[in-house]
Amino acid sequence: MLTCKEQVARSSDYLEGQLSFREKLMVRHHLMFCPNCRRFMRQMRLMQATLKALPEQADENVDALAERLAEQRRKDNPL
């Protein structure tokens, strides 16, 4: 059985369908018995879906938005 560290190292390849049949079985076997790695994989899937939902090009006002958010944070959390 894979260790959690080995599972995490294979997670991106697993989600992208780049593992061999044997490696897929090893990952699935580990996920059956490890709730922490199942949670990690759910988070990875959510992250992938979120990234795919983002627009291809950045909004032209990203820098202005970042500056406004930074200013608001400074106001809310003064040193």
NORNORQUI-V157338 format. One line per field, one symbol per residue. phi: phi as a letter, one per 30 degrees, with the letter a starting at -180 (. if undefined). burial: I if it has 9 or more other C-alpha atoms within 8 Angstrom, else O. A space follows every 10 residues. Layout:
BEGIN
phi = ???
burial = ???
END
This chain:
BEGIN
phi = .ddddddddc dddddciccd eddedddddd ddcbdddddd dddddddddd ddddddcddd cddddddddd ddddddbdd
burial = OIOOOOIIOI IOIIOOOOIO OOOIOIIOII IOOOOOIIOO IOOOIOOOOO OOOOOOOOOO OOOOOOOOOO OOOIOOOOO
END
